[in-house]
Amino acid sequence: MDRIRMNRKIELGFYTPDDDAILLGSFRKKQVWYYTFEDMIYVEVVDPSIVRYALPRDRKKRVLEMQLSKSEDFTKAWHINMTRLDYRYTGQGIAAQAYRYLIKKLGIMLQAGNSQSRGGRKVWFDLAQIKDLTVLAQTKYGQAYDVDVNKNLREVRVKGRDLYDGERRMYVFASAA
């Protein structure tokens, strides 16, 4: 996996669920909406306590948005194409909680994106420390390895070796334990 830098603060605006959106449930008073299209899952996490009233439906504050696609290399996994978190909600662990919520509620395995921002690396660091999840690293055709954490960099690693910017491509997965 590669490290990338994302410097911009992202303001995600408001969300109005359309007719195809399904309310999956909620965690920490945030609603989770999703819809599927072909081999994609689109996820919206909203804060229903912040509402902008507009016709025909009220719009709720968008906290996080995710795009998942069926993994090309690993048939049981959903690849995280993009996750964006509104800058007002950073540092609260919402992204890791949203990932865990999707894993548990949809019964899916998530595959980390090939490029990770500092925030993305922190999400996988957090996931690796959640007791009811299993986080593994694997080469495309190789054996799976349990990950451990580098607390200084707040990243996951395998057997004390860095997973990011390495010569050998590693894939990271999270699933229910």
Buried (B, 14 or more C-beta within 10 A) or exposed (E): BEBBEEEEEBEBEBBBBEEEBEEBEEBEEBBBBBBEEEEEBBBBBBBEEEEEEEEEEEBBBBBBBBBBBBBEEBEEBBBBBEBBBBEBBBEEBBBBBBBBBBBBEBEBBBBBBBEBBEBBBBBBBBBBEBEEBBBBBBEEEEEEBEBBBBEEBBBBBBEEEBBBEEEEEBBBBBBEE
